[in-house]
């Protein structure tokens, strides 16, 4: 398992987001763990979560040109992933001629502008 994956699991345990024990799911089945993403509920947690998602996206090497998040919880998460990804040295300034403005493009993500 890569370092960022192990670090994510450790981070989730430290924030009490990932708990181990005996838990009953909504479907009535028993589970040895419970993951409560609602406990990523402060700015620092959201920032770190966005960094982990960004690392996973880059590590997957998939052609991505859009991030989508479901309403409410997904919107801030996707926003954080986008900001983190762009901020994490993935910016490649492209000097395209588009009127007088240039264009920002994220490496490995086709399309850019």
Buried (B, 14 or more C-beta within 10 A) or exposed (E): EEEBEEBBBEBBEEBEBBBEEEEEEEEEEEEEEBEEEEBBEEEEBBBBBBBBBBBBBBEEEEEBEEBEBEEEEEEBBBBBBBEBBBEBEBEEEEEEEEEEEEEEBBEBBEEEE
